[in-house]
Amino acid sequence: MSGFENYREELANLDHEIRHYAAVCGVDLANRGEIEACFMAHHDTWAGDKARENLHGLLILRIKLESEMLGEGMVPPSLVPLAD
């Protein structure tokens, strides 16, 4: 176990940050192509590149947290609402 005591709360906080950095980067989280293009595009300014790097790291952390939740028998909610 990672030390997360409340997976749902930790995931909600993480998702809030992910959505923030996705908005800063102008990325639609429902569009994998946009996400991948963002990760490949290095920015000229430190601020732009920092947002991109933060988004990348947060998405990796979310995958790790999802894996731990699944290992504990929990089903993590989707980061992006599923289309009807």
Phi and psi restraints in degrees (range 20) as a CNS / XPLOR table:
assign (resid 1 and name C) (resid 2 and name N)
       (resid 2 and name CA) (resid 2 and name C) 1.0 -81.2 20.0 2
assign (resid 2 and name N) (resid 2 and name CA)
       (resid 2 and name C) (resid 3 and name N) 1.0 -15.6 20.0 2
assign (resid 2 and name C) (resid 3 and name N)
       (resid 3 and name CA) (resid 3 and name C) 1.0 104.7 20.0 2
assign (resid 3 and name N) (resid 3 and name CA)
       (resid 3 and name C) (resid 4 and name N) 1.0 -4.1 20.0 2
assign (resid 3 and name C) (resid 4 and name N)
       (resid 4 and name CA) (resid 4 and name C) 1.0 -73.1 20.0 2
assign (resid 4 and name N) (resid 4 and name CA)
       (resid 4 and name C) (resid 5 and name N) 1.0 123.4 20.0 2
assign (resid 4 and name C) (resid 5 and name N)
       (resid 5 and name CA) (resid 5 and name C) 1.0 -90.9 20.0 2
assign (resid 5 and name N) (resid 5 and name CA)
       (resid 5 and name C) (resid 6 and name N) 1.0 -30.8 20.0 2
assign (resid 5 and name C) (resid 6 and name N)
       (resid 6 and name CA) (resid 6 and name C) 1.0 -128.5 20.0 2
assign (resid 6 and name N) (resid 6 and name CA)
       (resid 6 and name C) (resid 7 and name N) 1.0 91.4 20.0 2
assign (resid 6 and name C) (resid 7 and name N)
       (resid 7 and name CA) (resid 7 and name C) 1.0 -57.3 20.0 2
assign (resid 7 and name N) (resid 7 and name CA)
       (resid 7 and name C) (resid 8 and name N) 1.0 -44.5 20.0 2
assign (resid 7 and name C) (resid 8 and name N)
       (resid 8 and name CA) (resid 8 and name C) 1.0 -61.7 20.0 2
assign (resid 8 and name N) (resid 8 and name CA)
       (resid 8 and name C) (resid 9 and name N) 1.0 -43.3 20.0 2
assign (resid 8 and name C) (resid 9 and name N)
       (resid 9 and name CA) (resid 9 and name C) 1.0 -67.4 20.0 2
assign (resid 9 and name N) (resid 9 and name CA)
       (resid 9 and name C) (resid 10 and name N) 1.0 -44.0 20.0 2
assign (resid 9 and name C) (resid 10 and name N)
       (resid 10 and name CA) (resid 10 and name C) 1.0 -62.3 20.0 2
assign (resid 10 and name N) (resid 10 and name CA)
       (resid 10 and name C) (resid 11 and name N) 1.0 -40.7 20.0 2
assign (resid 10 and name C) (resid 11 and name N)
       (resid 11 and name CA) (resid 11 and name C) 1.0 -66.7 20.0 2
assign (resid 11 and name N) (resid 11 and name CA)
       (resid 11 and name C) (resid 12 and name N) 1.0 -40.7 20.0 2
assign (resid 11 and name C) (resid 12 and name N)
       (resid 12 and name CA) (resid 12 and name C) 1.0 -62.5 20.0 2
assign (resid 12 and name N) (resid 12 and name CA)
       (resid 12 and name C) (resid 13 and name N) 1.0 -43.1 20.0 2
assign (resid 12 and name C) (resid 13 and name N)
       (resid 13 and name CA) (resid 13 and name C) 1.0 -64.6 20.0 2
assign (resid 13 and name N) (resid 13 and name CA)
       (resid 13 and name C) (resid 14 and name N) 1.0 -42.7 20.0 2
assign (resid 13 and name C) (resid 14 and name N)
       (resid 14 and name CA) (resid 14 and name C) 1.0 -64.1 20.0 2
assign (resid 14 and name N) (resid 14 and name CA)
       (resid 14 and name C) (resid 15 and name N) 1.0 -44.2 20.0 2
assign (resid 14 and name C) (resid 15 and name N)
       (resid 15 and name CA) (resid 15 and name C) 1.0 -62.8 20.0 2
assign (resid 15 and name N) (resid 15 and name CA)
       (resid 15 and name C) (resid 16 and name N) 1.0 -36.9 20.0 2
assign (resid 15 and name C) (resid 16 and name N)
       (resid 16 and name CA) (resid 16 and name C) 1.0 -59.7 20.0 2
assign (resid 16 and name N) (resid 16 and name CA)
       (resid 16 and name C) (resid 17 and name N) 1.0 -45.8 20.0 2
assign (resid 16 and name C) (resid 17 and name N)
       (resid 17 and name CA) (resid 17 and name C) 1.0 -66.7 20.0 2
assign (resid 17 and name N) (resid 17 and name CA)
       (resid 17 and name C) (resid 18 and name N) 1.0 -40.7 20.0 2
assign (resid 17 and name C) (resid 18 and name N)
       (resid 18 and name CA) (resid 18 and name C) 1.0 -60.8 20.0 2
assign (resid 18 and name N) (resid 18 and name CA)
       (resid 18 and name C) (resid 19 and name N) 1.0 -46.2 20.0 2
assign (resid 18 and name C) (resid 19 and name N)
       (resid 19 and name CA) (resid 19 and name C) 1.0 -63.1 20.0 2
assign (resid 19 and name N) (resid 19 and name CA)
       (resid 19 and name C) (resid 20 and name N) 1.0 -37.6 20.0 2
assign (resid 19 and name C) (resid 20 and name N)
       (resid 20 and name CA) (resid 20 and name C) 1.0 -60.8 20.0 2
assign (resid 20 and name N) (resid 20 and name CA)
       (resid 20 and name C) (resid 21 and name N) 1.0 -52.3 20.0 2
assign (resid 20 and name C) (resid 21 and name N)
       (resid 21 and name CA) (resid 21 and name C) 1.0 -69.2 20.0 2
assign (resid 21 and name N) (resid 21 and name CA)
       (resid 21 and name C) (resid 22 and name N) 1.0 -31.0 20.0 2
assign (resid 21 and name C) (resid 22 and name N)
       (resid 22 and name CA) (resid 22 and name C) 1.0 -64.2 20.0 2
assign (resid 22 and name N) (resid 22 and name CA)
       (resid 22 and name C) (resid 23 and name N) 1.0 -40.1 20.0 2
assign (resid 22 and name C) (resid 23 and name N)
       (resid 23 and name CA) (resid 23 and name C) 1.0 -66.5 20.0 2
assign (resid 23 and name N) (resid 23 and name CA)
       (resid 23 and name C) (resid 24 and name N) 1.0 -41.9 20.0 2
assign (resid 23 and name C) (resid 24 and name N)
       (resid 24 and name CA) (resid 24 and name C) 1.0 -60.5 20.0 2
assign (resid 24 and name N) (resid 24 and name CA)
       (resid 24 and name C) (resid 25 and name N) 1.0 -39.7 20.0 2
assign (resid 24 and name C) (resid 25 and name N)
       (resid 25 and name CA) (resid 25 and name C) 1.0 -83.1 20.0 2
assign (resid 25 and name N) (resid 25 and name CA)
       (resid 25 and name C) (resid 26 and name N) 1.0 -8.5 20.0 2
assign (resid 25 and name C) (resid 26 and name N)
       (resid 26 and name CA) (resid 26 and name C) 1.0 69.9 20.0 2
assign (resid 26 and name N) (resid 26 and name CA)
       (resid 26 and name C) (resid 27 and name N) 1.0 36.5 20.0 2
assign (resid 26 and name C) (resid 27 and name N)
       (resid 27 and name CA) (resid 27 and name C) 1.0 -109.6 20.0 2
assign (resid 27 and name N) (resid 27 and name CA)
       (resid 27 and name C) (resid 28 and name N) 1.0 132.4 20.0 2
assign (resid 27 and name C) (resid 28 and name N)
       (resid 28 and name CA) (resid 28 and name C) 1.0 -86.3 20.0 2
assign (resid 28 and name N) (resid 28 and name CA)
       (resid 28 and name C) (resid 29 and name N) 1.0 114.2 20.0 2
assign (resid 28 and name C) (resid 29 and name N)
       (resid 29 and name CA) (resid 29 and name C) 1.0 -64.4 20.0 2
assign (resid 29 and name N) (resid 29 and name CA)
       (resid 29 and name C) (resid 30 and name N) 1.0 -16.6 20.0 2
assign (resid 29 and name C) (resid 30 and name N)
       (resid 30 and name CA) (resid 30 and name C) 1.0 -83.0 20.0 2
assign (resid 30 and name N) (resid 30 and name CA)
       (resid 30 and name C) (resid 31 and name N) 1.0 -6.5 20.0 2
assign (resid 30 and name C) (resid 31 and name N)
       (resid 31 and name CA) (resid 31 and name C) 1.0 -113.8 20.0 2
assign (resid 31 and name N) (resid 31 and name CA)
       (resid 31 and name C) (resid 32 and name N) 1.0 99.2 20.0 2
assign (resid 31 and name C) (resid 32 and name N)
       (resid 32 and name CA) (resid 32 and name C) 1.0 -58.5 20.0 2
assign (resid 32 and name N) (resid 32 and name CA)
       (resid 32 and name C) (resid 33 and name N) 1.0 -36.2 20.0 2
assign (resid 32 and name C) (resid 33 and name N)
       (resid 33 and name CA) (resid 33 and name C) 1.0 -61.1 20.0 2
assign (resid 33 and name N) (resid 33 and name CA)
       (resid 33 and name C) (resid 34 and name N) 1.0 -40.9 20.0 2
assign (resid 33 and name C) (resid 34 and name N)
       (resid 34 and name CA) (resid 34 and name C) 1.0 -64.7 20.0 2
assign (resid 34 and name N) (resid 34 and name CA)
       (resid 34 and name C) (resid 35 and name N) 1.0 -40.8 20.0 2
assign (resid 34 and name C) (resid 35 and name N)
       (resid 35 and name CA) (resid 35 and name C) 1.0 -63.1 20.0 2
assign (resid 35 and name N) (resid 35 and name CA)
       (resid 35 and name C) (resid 36 and name N) 1.0 -48.2 20.0 2
assign (resid 35 and name C) (resid 36 and name N)
       (resid 36 and name CA) (resid 36 and name C) 1.0 -63.5 20.0 2
assign (resid 36 and name N) (resid 36 and name CA)
       (resid 36 and name C) (resid 37 and name N) 1.0 -40.3 20.0 2
assign (resid 36 and name C) (resid 37 and name N)
       (resid 37 and name CA) (resid 37 and name C) 1.0 -63.4 20.0 2
assign (resid 37 and name N) (resid 37 and name CA)
       (resid 37 and name C) (resid 38 and name N) 1.0 -39.5 20.0 2
assign (resid 37 and name C) (resid 38 and name N)
       (resid 38 and name CA) (resid 38 and name C) 1.0 -60.7 20.0 2
assign (resid 38 and name N) (resid 38 and name CA)
       (resid 38 and name C) (resid 39 and name N) 1.0 -44.2 20.0 2
assign (resid 38 and name C) (resid 39 and name N)
       (resid 39 and name CA) (resid 39 and name C) 1.0 -66.5 20.0 2
assign (resid 39 and name N) (resid 39 and name CA)
       (resid 39 and name C) (resid 40 and name N) 1.0 -27.4 20.0 2
assign (resid 39 and name C) (resid 40 and name N)
       (resid 40 and name CA) (resid 40 and name C) 1.0 -85.0 20.0 2
assign (resid 40 and name N) (resid 40 and name CA)
       (resid 40 and name C) (resid 41 and name N) 1.0 -20.5 20.0 2
assign (resid 40 and name C) (resid 41 and name N)
       (resid 41 and name CA) (resid 41 and name C) 1.0 -92.3 20.0 2
assign (resid 41 and name N) (resid 41 and name CA)
       (resid 41 and name C) (resid 42 and name N) 1.0 104.8 20.0 2
assign (resid 41 and name C) (resid 42 and name N)
       (resid 42 and name CA) (resid 42 and name C) 1.0 -82.7 20.0 2
assign (resid 42 and name N) (resid 42 and name CA)
       (resid 42 and name C) (resid 43 and name N) 1.0 135.5 20.0 2
assign (resid 42 and name C) (resid 43 and name N)
       (resid 43 and name CA) (resid 43 and name C) 1.0 -93.3 20.0 2
assign (resid 43 and name N) (resid 43 and name CA)
       (resid 43 and name C) (resid 44 and name N) 1.0 154.5 20.0 2
assign (resid 43 and name C) (resid 44 and name N)
       (resid 44 and name CA) (resid 44 and name C) 1.0 -72.6 20.0 2
assign (resid 44 and name N) (resid 44 and name CA)
       (resid 44 and name C) (resid 45 and name N) 1.0 -28.6 20.0 2
assign (resid 44 and name C) (resid 45 and name N)
       (resid 45 and name CA) (resid 45 and name C) 1.0 -99.4 20.0 2
assign (resid 45 and name N) (resid 45 and name CA)
       (resid 45 and name C) (resid 46 and name N) 1.0 151.5 20.0 2
assign (resid 45 and name C) (resid 46 and name N)
       (resid 46 and name CA) (resid 46 and name C) 1.0 -63.4 20.0 2
assign (resid 46 and name N) (resid 46 and name CA)
       (resid 46 and name C) (resid 47 and name N) 1.0 -40.3 20.0 2
assign (resid 46 and name C) (resid 47 and name N)
       (resid 47 and name CA) (resid 47 and name C) 1.0 -63.4 20.0 2
assign (resid 47 and name N) (resid 47 and name CA)
       (resid 47 and name C) (resid 48 and name N) 1.0 -43.8 20.0 2
assign (resid 47 and name C) (resid 48 and name N)
       (resid 48 and name CA) (resid 48 and name C) 1.0 -64.2 20.0 2
assign (resid 48 and name N) (resid 48 and name CA)
       (resid 48 and name C) (resid 49 and name N) 1.0 -41.6 20.0 2
assign (resid 48 and name C) (resid 49 and name N)
       (resid 49 and name CA) (resid 49 and name C) 1.0 -70.7 20.0 2
assign (resid 49 and name N) (resid 49 and name CA)
       (resid 49 and name C) (resid 50 and name N) 1.0 -35.2 20.0 2
assign (resid 49 and name C) (resid 50 and name N)
       (resid 50 and name CA) (resid 50 and name C) 1.0 -63.2 20.0 2
assign (resid 50 and name N) (resid 50 and name CA)
       (resid 50 and name C) (resid 51 and name N) 1.0 -43.2 20.0 2
assign (resid 50 and name C) (resid 51 and name N)
       (resid 51 and name CA) (resid 51 and name C) 1.0 -61.3 20.0 2
assign (resid 51 and name N) (resid 51 and name CA)
       (resid 51 and name C) (resid 52 and name N) 1.0 -43.0 20.0 2
assign (resid 51 and name C) (resid 52 and name N)
       (resid 52 and name CA) (resid 52 and name C) 1.0 -62.6 20.0 2
assign (resid 52 and name N) (resid 52 and name CA)
       (resid 52 and name C) (resid 53 and name N) 1.0 -45.3 20.0 2
assign (resid 52 and name C) (resid 53 and name N)
       (resid 53 and name CA) (resid 53 and name C) 1.0 -65.6 20.0 2
assign (resid 53 and name N) (resid 53 and name CA)
       (resid 53 and name C) (resid 54 and name N) 1.0 -40.0 20.0 2
assign (resid 53 and name C) (resid 54 and name N)
       (resid 54 and name CA) (resid 54 and name C) 1.0 -63.2 20.0 2
assign (resid 54 and name N) (resid 54 and name CA)
       (resid 54 and name C) (resid 55 and name N) 1.0 -44.5 20.0 2
assign (resid 54 and name C) (resid 55 and name N)
       (resid 55 and name CA) (resid 55 and name C) 1.0 -59.7 20.0 2
assign (resid 55 and name N) (resid 55 and name CA)
       (resid 55 and name C) (resid 56 and name N) 1.0 -44.9 20.0 2
assign (resid 55 and name C) (resid 56 and name N)
       (resid 56 and name CA) (resid 56 and name C) 1.0 -58.9 20.0 2
assign (resid 56 and name N) (resid 56 and name CA)
       (resid 56 and name C) (resid 57 and name N) 1.0 -49.2 20.0 2
assign (resid 56 and name C) (resid 57 and name N)
       (resid 57 and name CA) (resid 57 and name C) 1.0 -63.6 20.0 2
assign (resid 57 and name N) (resid 57 and name CA)
       (resid 57 and name C) (resid 58 and name N) 1.0 -40.3 20.0 2
assign (resid 57 and name C) (resid 58 and name N)
       (resid 58 and name CA) (resid 58 and name C) 1.0 -66.0 20.0 2
assign (resid 58 and name N) (resid 58 and name CA)
       (resid 58 and name C) (resid 59 and name N) 1.0 -38.3 20.0 2
assign (resid 58 and name C) (resid 59 and name N)
       (resid 59 and name CA) (resid 59 and name C) 1.0 -66.7 20.0 2
assign (resid 59 and name N) (resid 59 and name CA)
       (resid 59 and name C) (resid 60 and name N) 1.0 -37.0 20.0 2
assign (resid 59 and name C) (resid 60 and name N)
       (resid 60 and name CA) (resid 60 and name C) 1.0 -64.9 20.0 2
assign (resid 60 and name N) (resid 60 and name CA)
       (resid 60 and name C) (resid 61 and name N) 1.0 -42.7 20.0 2
assign (resid 60 and name C) (resid 61 and name N)
       (resid 61 and name CA) (resid 61 and name C) 1.0 -62.7 20.0 2
assign (resid 61 and name N) (resid 61 and name CA)
       (resid 61 and name C) (resid 62 and name N) 1.0 -37.7 20.0 2
assign (resid 61 and name C) (resid 62 and name N)
       (resid 62 and name CA) (resid 62 and name C) 1.0 -64.2 20.0 2
assign (resid 62 and name N) (resid 62 and name CA)
       (resid 62 and name C) (resid 63 and name N) 1.0 -41.2 20.0 2
assign (resid 62 and name C) (resid 63 and name N)
       (resid 63 and name CA) (resid 63 and name C) 1.0 -61.2 20.0 2
assign (resid 63 and name N) (resid 63 and name CA)
       (resid 63 and name C) (resid 64 and name N) 1.0 -41.4 20.0 2
assign (resid 63 and name C) (resid 64 and name N)
       (resid 64 and name CA) (resid 64 and name C) 1.0 -62.9 20.0 2
assign (resid 64 and name N) (resid 64 and name CA)
       (resid 64 and name C) (resid 65 and name N) 1.0 -44.8 20.0 2
assign (resid 64 and name C) (resid 65 and name N)
       (resid 65 and name CA) (resid 65 and name C) 1.0 -64.7 20.0 2
assign (resid 65 and name N) (resid 65 and name CA)
       (resid 65 and name C) (resid 66 and name N) 1.0 -41.8 20.0 2
assign (resid 65 and name C) (resid 66 and name N)
       (resid 66 and name CA) (resid 66 and name C) 1.0 -59.0 20.0 2
assign (resid 66 and name N) (resid 66 and name CA)
       (resid 66 and name C) (resid 67 and name N) 1.0 -42.4 20.0 2
assign (resid 66 and name C) (resid 67 and name N)
       (resid 67 and name CA) (resid 67 and name C) 1.0 -61.9 20.0 2
assign (resid 67 and name N) (resid 67 and name CA)
       (resid 67 and name C) (resid 68 and name N) 1.0 -42.5 20.0 2
assign (resid 67 and name C) (resid 68 and name N)
       (resid 68 and name CA) (resid 68 and name C) 1.0 -65.5 20.0 2
assign (resid 68 and name N) (resid 68 and name CA)
       (resid 68 and name C) (resid 69 and name N) 1.0 -40.8 20.0 2
assign (resid 68 and name C) (resid 69 and name N)
       (resid 69 and name CA) (resid 69 and name C) 1.0 -61.6 20.0 2
assign (resid 69 and name N) (resid 69 and name CA)
       (resid 69 and name C) (resid 70 and name N) 1.0 -44.8 20.0 2
assign (resid 69 and name C) (resid 70 and name N)
       (resid 70 and name CA) (resid 70 and name C) 1.0 -61.3 20.0 2
assign (resid 70 and name N) (resid 70 and name CA)
       (resid 70 and name C) (resid 71 and name N) 1.0 -38.1 20.0 2
assign (resid 70 and name C) (resid 71 and name N)
       (resid 71 and name CA) (resid 71 and name C) 1.0 -63.9 20.0 2
assign (resid 71 and name N) (resid 71 and name CA)
       (resid 71 and name C) (resid 72 and name N) 1.0 -26.6 20.0 2
assign (resid 71 and name C) (resid 72 and name N)
       (resid 72 and name CA) (resid 72 and name C) 1.0 -91.9 20.0 2
assign (resid 72 and name N) (resid 72 and name CA)
       (resid 72 and name C) (resid 73 and name N) 1.0 3.8 20.0 2
assign (resid 72 and name C) (resid 73 and name N)
       (resid 73 and name CA) (resid 73 and name C) 1.0 85.2 20.0 2
assign (resid 73 and name N) (resid 73 and name CA)
       (resid 73 and name C) (resid 74 and name N) 1.0 13.4 20.0 2
assign (resid 73 and name C) (resid 74 and name N)
       (resid 74 and name CA) (resid 74 and name C) 1.0 -100.6 20.0 2
assign (resid 74 and name N) (resid 74 and name CA)
       (resid 74 and name C) (resid 75 and name N) 1.0 154.1 20.0 2
assign (resid 74 and name C) (resid 75 and name N)
       (resid 75 and name CA) (resid 75 and name C) 1.0 -109.9 20.0 2
assign (resid 75 and name N) (resid 75 and name CA)
       (resid 75 and name C) (resid 76 and name N) 1.0 113.1 20.0 2
assign (resid 75 and name C) (resid 76 and name N)
       (resid 76 and name CA) (resid 76 and name C) 1.0 -70.3 20.0 2
assign (resid 76 and name N) (resid 76 and name CA)
       (resid 76 and name C) (resid 77 and name N) 1.0 143.2 20.0 2
assign (resid 76 and name C) (resid 77 and name N)
       (resid 77 and name CA) (resid 77 and name C) 1.0 -70.5 20.0 2
assign (resid 77 and name N) (resid 77 and name CA)
       (resid 77 and name C) (resid 78 and name N) 1.0 157.0 20.0 2
assign (resid 77 and name C) (resid 78 and name N)
       (resid 78 and name CA) (resid 78 and name C) 1.0 -69.6 20.0 2
assign (resid 78 and name N) (resid 78 and name CA)
       (resid 78 and name C) (resid 79 and name N) 1.0 142.3 20.0 2
assign (resid 78 and name C) (resid 79 and name N)
       (resid 79 and name CA) (resid 79 and name C) 1.0 -68.9 20.0 2
assign (resid 79 and name N) (resid 79 and name CA)
       (resid 79 and name C) (resid 80 and name N) 1.0 -37.7 20.0 2
assign (resid 79 and name C) (resid 80 and name N)
       (resid 80 and name CA) (resid 80 and name C) 1.0 -113.3 20.0 2
assign (resid 80 and name N) (resid 80 and name CA)
       (resid 80 and name C) (resid 81 and name N) 1.0 127.3 20.0 2
assign (resid 80 and name C) (resid 81 and name N)
       (resid 81 and name CA) (resid 81 and name C) 1.0 -56.8 20.0 2
assign (resid 81 and name N) (resid 81 and name CA)
       (resid 81 and name C) (resid 82 and name N) 1.0 136.9 20.0 2
assign (resid 81 and name C) (resid 82 and name N)
       (resid 82 and name CA) (resid 82 and name C) 1.0 -73.5 20.0 2
assign (resid 82 and name N) (resid 82 and name CA)
       (resid 82 and name C) (resid 83 and name N) 1.0 141.2 20.0 2
assign (resid 82 and name C) (resid 83 and name N)
       (resid 83 and name CA) (resid 83 and name C) 1.0 -70.6 20.0 2
assign (resid 83 and name N) (resid 83 and name CA)
       (resid 83 and name C) (resid 84 and name N) 1.0 146.5 20.0 2
